[in-house]
Each structure stands twice: as structure tokens, then as C-alpha cells.
């Protein structure tokens, strides 16, 4: 199996591990006796550690190589999933006091936040190393497709296996993550980055870097608000029990992953889209999905909204990833990947707390705010701001 495919498969498994928790998080939190704000704090704590760790992992992959950092991330990720599942099992048994349970779950998700960016930063940087500049958007579409398919399979597993036990699928995800670590160890050669042994510092003043990082931060904030509150929203809106909630959230997130993968593998990889073009297509569709959620009155419209979100995200995510990568030097791809992960981490830190707080005020409020954020981003990417223009260097064939 060639390195690009190994990167794709490994990151897909990472996002499966992330995706399997989403359908069961809301019912799991309530079954343990915790509430929405506890869920928000647990996710935000993970995002805070991810935010702090992502730039460090990116720089270390520039210095020591992508392969060892990916393996460390995958093994640590496996441990964090097992720990979360074990603590949740104890919580479901009612064998510990709720405050202590909350603190321990917080710690397990902080470990998740520590190791997750090691995988994503090194994987994204390695993909950049293996692609020419004029192929970068297509290469980053593989990264986006890996996340899309991971979010497709993860929720599908959640919907299918939640009937066995809410925690069974988390254990399955941990086993898959350990398999990915072995695959990286065996199949990816020790690749020396161009910056190996150097201490490069990415210049944030380079054209394109700050605008695309800002887009990543804002867009991820809107998406995470949706992810955190969707389970509570559909459960309360339609009076579902925990099993039906996991099922319908799983189906909806499956639709997101399916459409993301379809767009990125079938459309983006076949054409050389510029980053701003991808954002101009994706952001309005993403906003339409968020707006539809405000007005849903049946489960079909709930699923339809997520289909639109998948199409929009399928175009927009490779847009900001490729934008940062193209704007960075070839010797700084690890640092660039780390900053991209950190930018999304900022959104993932703020959004869960803000989203759950808004939800307690008004269930539709997180989606109105998300729509407003995406609408402003849409106006921005259709503007004439020069920072959004990054041109790939076309390599001439002799």
C-alpha cells in the first residue's frame, strides 16, 4: 500500500474514532446523570489541549519526521478511547460520585485532545510532502475525504451498534486505531522532511496564512456548535429515547460524511480548484444547511439539513487547508498543518461551551449564530481581499 493511501486510511480511522462518539454523546451524558453543560465542558477541555498541542506536534514532525509523530499520536489516541469507554461504563453503573466522574471524563478527553493533533498534523504535512504545489488542493481533498468517510463510518457504526451497548463502538474504534498505528509502522518509510533538524518558524505575515486560518477557526466554531447540540436538539424536538436519538443522529452524520467524501473524491480530486473557489462554493451551501435546521418540523428535514452540511463542508474544508498549505513554504508544512489544527481547535474550544449555553436559552440559537458566522465568511470570500489569493507554483515538465 502506497504512503498516500496509508495516510488516507490512518486519518480515516482517526475520524471514525472521533465520529463514533458524536451519536451517543448526548444520550450517554444524560444516562450517566450529567447534563448539557457537562458535555460542553468535556469537549471544550479536549479542544483546549488540542489547541495548545497542535503547533508543537507540527513543529516536531518538521524536526523529527512524520512517521514517529503519527505513531505516537495513534497509540495515545487508542489509550484515550479505552479510558473514556471504561470511565463511561463506571458512570453508567452509578459506581462513582458525579463530580468525580465528570473530572475523570474531562481528563480522558484531554488526553484525546493531546494526541489527536499529532495524527492530523503529521498526516497533513506528509501529504503535502508527497504532492506537488499544483496538486495540493487535490492532495488535501484526500485528507478531507478521510475525515468525511471517517465521519460517515463512525456515525453509521454508532447507529448500528448502539443497540448492543452505547460503549461498544468506542472500543471498536480503539482497536481500529491500534491497527492504524501498526500499518503506519510497517508501510510508511522513514521520510525525512526538507526542514529536518532545523527550527523553522512560520511567518504568519505571509499572504494567505492569516485569512485562511481565520476562516478555519470561524467555520469550525459553527460546525462544532452543531455537533455538540444536535443530539440534544433532535431528542428534545421529537421526544426520542436515547436509542432513537443515537440512531437518527448517526444517520444524519452518516449523510454528512457520505456527501463530504462524494464531493472530495469525485469532484475536487478530478479538478484543480483554487482554495478561494472551494470556499465560495461550499460556504453558502453550509449556511443553507444551518438555516434549514432552524425550521425543521420532521426527521426527514433534519436529515436533509445534514446532507447540505456535508456538501458544503466537502468543498469548504479542503479550501482552507489547501490555502494555508500553499501560503506556507515547503520547509514549513508541519508547522502549517499544526497551525491549521490549532485554528480549528480554537473553534472547538469556544463552540461547545457557547453552543450548549445558547441551547439552554433557546434550542435554535446555536444554528442562528452558526448561520450568521457562515454568512459573514461567505461575504468575505467573495470580496476582493488580496490575502485570499494564493497561487500554486506550476512545475514545468521538460
C-alpha positions in Angstrom: 0.0 0.0 0.0 1.5 3.3 -1.1 2.1 6.0 1.6 -0.7 8.3 0.4 -3.2 5.5 0.9 -1.8 4.7 4.3 -2.2 8.4 5.3 -5.7 8.3 4.0 -6.7 5.1 5.8 -5.0 6.1 9.1 -6.7 9.5 9.2 -10.0 8.0 8.2 -9.7 5.7 11.3 -8.9 8.7 13.4 -12.0 10.4 12.4 -14.0 7.2 12.9 -12.8 7.3 16.5 -14.0 10.9 16.7 -17.2 10.2 14.8 -18.4 7.2 16.9 -18.7 9.4 20.0 -21.0 12.0 18.4 -24.2 10.0 18.1 -24.0 8.6 21.6 -22.6 11.6 23.5 -25.9 13.3 24.3 -27.8 10.1 25.4 -24.7 8.8 27.2 -24.2 12.1 29.2 -27.9 12.0 30.3 -27.8 8.3 31.1 -24.9 8.9 33.5 -26.8 11.7 35.2 -24.8 14.6 33.7 -26.3 17.4 31.6 -25.7 19.5 28.5 -23.2 21.9 30.1 -21.1 19.0 31.3 -20.9 17.8 27.7 -19.8 21.2 26.6 -17.0 21.4 29.1 -15.8 17.9 28.4 -15.5 18.7 24.7 -14.0 22.2 25.3 -11.3 20.8 27.6 -10.3 18.4 24.8 -10.2 21.2 22.3 -8.1 23.5 24.6 -5.4 20.8 24.9 -5.6 20.2 21.1 -5.2 24.0 20.5 -2.1 24.1 22.7 -0.6 20.9 21.4 -1.2 21.1 17.7 1.5 23.7 16.8 4.0 21.7 18.9 3.3 18.4 17.2 3.5 20.1 13.8 7.0 21.5 14.6 8.1 18.2 16.0 7.1 16.5 12.8 9.2 19.0 10.8 12.1 18.3 13.1 12.0 14.5 13.7 9.9 13.2 10.8 6.2 12.5 10.2 6.2 8.7 10.9 7.2 8.7 14.6 4.8 11.5 15.4 1.9 9.7 13.7 2.6 6.5 15.6 2.8 8.3 18.9 -0.5 10.0 18.1 -2.3 6.8 17.1 -1.1 4.9 20.2 -2.1 7.7 22.6 -5.4 8.1 20.8 -6.1 4.4 21.3 -5.4 4.8 25.1 -7.7 7.8 25.4 -10.6 6.0 23.7 -10.2 3.0 26.0 -10.0 5.2 29.1 -13.1 7.2 28.1 -15.1 4.0 27.5 -14.0 2.5 30.8 -14.9 5.6 32.8 -18.3 5.9 31.0 -19.0 2.3 31.9 -18.4 3.0 35.5 -20.6 6.1 35.3 -23.4 4.1 33.7 -23.2 1.6 36.6 -23.6 4.5 39.1 -20.5 3.4 40.9 -18.9 6.8 41.4 -20.0 10.3 42.5 -21.0 12.6 39.6 -18.4 15.3 40.3 -15.6 12.8 40.3 -16.9 11.2 37.2 -17.1 14.5 35.4 -13.5 15.3 36.3 -12.2 11.9 35.2 -14.1 12.1 31.9 -12.7 15.6 31.5 -9.2 14.1 31.9 -9.8 11.3 29.4 -10.9 13.8 26.8 -7.9 16.0 27.5 -5.7 13.0 26.6 -7.8 12.7 23.4 -7.0 16.4 22.6 -3.4 15.9 23.3 -2.8 13.0 20.9 -5.3 13.8 18.1 -3.4 16.7 16.6 -0.2 14.5 16.4 -2.0 12.3 13.9 -3.7 15.1 11.9 -0.7 17.5 11.8 1.8 14.9 10.8 -0.6 13.2 8.3 -1.4 16.5 6.6 2.2 17.6 6.5 3.2 14.2 5.0 0.6 14.5 2.3 2.0 18.0 1.5 5.4 16.5 1.2 4.2 13.9 -1.3 2.3 16.3 -3.6 3.5 19.0 -6.0 2.2 22.5 -5.4 -0.2 22.5 -8.3 -1.6 19.2 -6.9 -2.0 20.5 -3.4 -5.8 21.0 -3.4 -6.3 17.5 -4.7 -4.0 16.1 -2.1 -5.7 18.0 0.7 -9.0 16.7 -0.7 -7.8 13.2 0.2 -7.3 14.5 3.8 -10.8 16.0 3.7 -12.2 12.8 2.2 -10.6 10.8 5.0 -12.4 12.9 7.6 -15.6 12.7 5.6 -15.5 9.0 5.3 -14.5 8.7 8.9 -17.5 10.7 9.9 -19.6 8.6 7.6 -18.5 5.2 9.1 -18.3 6.4 12.7 -21.9 7.6 13.0 -23.0 4.5 10.9 -21.3 2.3 13.5 -22.9 4.4 16.2 -26.3 3.9 14.8 -25.8 0.2 14.1 -24.0 -0.8 17.3 -25.7 1.5 19.9 -28.3 -1.3 20.2 -25.6 -3.6 21.5 -24.2 -1.1 24.0 -23.5 2.7 23.9 -19.8 2.0 24.6 -19.2 -1.0 22.3 -18.4 1.1 19.3 -15.9 3.2 21.2 -13.9 0.0 22.0 -14.1 -1.0 18.3 -12.7 2.4 17.3 -9.8 1.9 19.8 -8.9 -1.4 18.1 -9.0 0.2 14.7 -6.7 3.0 15.9 -4.2 0.5 17.2 -4.3 -1.3 13.8 -3.6 2.0 12.1 -0.5 2.5 14.2 0.8 -0.9 13.1 0.0 0.0 9.5 1.9 3.2 9.6 4.9 1.5 11.3 5.0 -1.2 8.6 4.0 0.6 5.4 5.3 4.2 5.7 9.1 4.5 5.1 11.0 6.9 7.4 10.5 10.1 5.4 12.9 13.0 6.2 11.2 16.4 5.7 13.1 19.2 4.0 13.2 21.0 7.3 14.5 18.1 9.4 16.9 19.3 12.1 16.0 22.9 11.5 14.0 25.2 13.7 11.8 27.0 11.2 9.3 29.5 12.4 6.3 30.0 10.1 5.8 33.7 9.2 2.2 34.5 9.9 2.5 37.6 7.8 2.8 35.7 4.6 -0.1 36.4 2.3 -2.9 34.0 2.8 -2.0 32.4 6.1 -4.0 34.5 8.5 -7.1 34.8 6.3 -7.4 31.1 5.8 -6.7 30.4 9.5 -9.4 32.8 10.4 -11.8 31.0 8.1 -10.8 27.7 9.6 -11.5 29.0 13.1 -14.9 30.5 12.4 -16.1 27.7 10.2 -15.2 25.1 12.7 -16.9 27.1 15.5 -20.2 26.9 13.6 -19.8 23.2 12.9 -18.8 22.2 16.4 -21.8 24.1 17.9 -23.9 22.0 15.6 -22.2 18.7 16.5 -22.5 19.3 20.3 -26.1 20.3 20.3 -27.6 18.2 17.5 -28.2 15.2 19.8 -30.0 17.2 22.4 -31.9 19.1 19.7 -33.3 16.1 17.9 -34.1 14.3 21.2 -36.0 17.3 22.7 -37.6 18.4 19.4 -39.2 15.0 18.6 -39.3 13.4 22.1 -37.0 10.5 21.3 -35.5 8.0 23.7 -31.7 7.5 23.9 -31.6 4.6 21.4 -33.6 6.5 18.8 -31.6 9.7 19.4 -28.3 7.8 18.7 -29.9 6.2 15.6 -31.1 9.5 14.0 -28.0 11.5 14.9 -26.0 8.6 13.5 -28.0 8.6 10.2 -27.6 12.4 9.9 -23.9 12.3 10.5 -23.6 9.4 8.1 -25.1 11.7 5.5 -22.6 14.4 6.3 -19.7 12.0 5.8 -21.1 10.5 2.7 -21.6 13.8 0.9 -18.2 15.1 2.1 -16.5 12.0 0.7 -18.5 12.1 -2.5 -17.6 15.8 -3.2 -14.0 15.4 -2.3 -13.2 12.1 -4.1 -15.4 12.6 -7.1 -15.4 16.3 -7.8 -12.4 18.0 -6.1 -9.7 15.4 -6.9 -10.7 15.5 -10.6 -10.1 19.2 -11.0 -7.6 21.8 -9.9 -9.8 24.2 -7.8 -8.1 27.1 -6.1 -8.7 27.4 -2.3 -11.0 30.5 -2.6 -13.1 28.9 -5.3 -13.8 25.9 -3.0 -14.8 28.3 -0.2 -17.0 30.3 -2.5 -18.9 27.1 -3.4 -19.0 25.5 0.0 -19.8 28.2 2.4 -23.2 29.2 1.0 -24.3 25.6 0.9 -23.1 25.1 4.5 -25.1 28.2 5.6 -28.2 26.8 3.9 -28.0 23.6 5.9 -27.7 25.6 9.2 -30.6 27.7 8.3 -32.8 24.7 7.5 -32.1 23.3 10.9 -33.9 26.2 12.5 -37.1 25.4 10.7 -37.2 21.6 10.8 -40.6 20.0 11.7 -39.9 16.4 10.9 -36.9 13.9 10.9 -36.7 14.0 7.1 -35.9 17.7 7.1 -33.3 17.1 9.9 -31.5 14.6 7.7 -31.8 16.9 4.6 -30.1 19.7 6.5 -27.2 17.4 7.3 -26.9 16.4 3.6 -26.5 20.1 2.7 -23.9 20.5 5.5 -21.9 17.6 4.1 -21.9 19.1 0.6 -20.9 22.5 1.9 -18.2 21.1 4.2 -16.9 18.9 1.4 -16.0 21.9 -0.6 -15.0 24.3 2.1 -12.7 22.2 4.3 -10.1 21.4 1.6 -10.3 25.1 0.7 -8.9 26.5 4.0 -6.5 23.5 4.4 -5.0 24.0 0.9 -5.0 27.8 1.4 -2.7 27.6 4.5 -0.6 24.9 2.9 0.0 26.8 -0.4 0.7 30.1 1.5 3.4 28.3 3.6 6.9 27.4 2.5 7.7 23.8 1.5 10.0 23.6 4.6 7.2 24.6 6.9 4.4 22.2 6.1 4.4 20.6 9.6 4.1 24.0 11.2 1.4 25.0 8.8 -0.5 21.8 9.5 -0.2 22.4 13.2 -1.5 25.9 12.9 -4.5 24.7 10.9 -5.3 22.1 13.5 -4.8 24.8 16.2 -7.2 27.2 14.4 -9.9 24.5 14.3 -9.0 23.8 17.9 -9.8 27.3 18.9 -13.2 26.9 17.4 -13.7 23.5 19.0 -12.8 25.0 22.4 -15.1 28.0 22.3 -18.0 26.5 20.5 -19.1 23.6 22.8 -19.5 25.9 25.8 -21.1 28.7 23.8 -23.3 26.2 21.9 -24.6 24.4 25.0 -25.2 27.8 26.7 -27.1 29.1 23.7 -29.1 25.9 23.6 -30.3 26.3 27.1 -31.5 29.8 26.3 -33.2 28.7 23.0 -32.7 25.4 21.2 -32.5 27.1 17.7 -30.0 29.8 18.9 -26.8 27.8 18.1 -27.9 27.4 14.5 -28.9 31.0 14.1 -25.4 32.0 15.3 -23.7 29.5 13.1 -25.6 30.7 10.1 -24.6 34.3 10.8 -20.9 33.3 11.1 -21.0 31.4 7.8 -22.9 34.2 6.1 -20.2 36.7 7.1 -17.5 34.3 5.9 -19.3 34.0 2.5 -19.3 37.7 2.1 -15.6 37.8 3.0 -14.5 35.1 0.4 -16.5 36.8 -2.3 -14.7 40.1 -1.5 -11.6 41.3 -3.3 -9.3 40.9 -0.3 -5.8 40.1 -1.6 -4.9 37.8 1.3 -7.2 35.2 -0.1 -5.3 34.9 -3.4 -2.6 32.2 -3.3 -1.2 30.8 -6.5 0.4 27.4 -6.8 3.8 27.2 -8.5 3.3 25.1 -11.6 6.2 22.8 -12.2 7.1 22.6 -15.9 7.9 19.3 -17.4 11.0 19.2 -19.6 
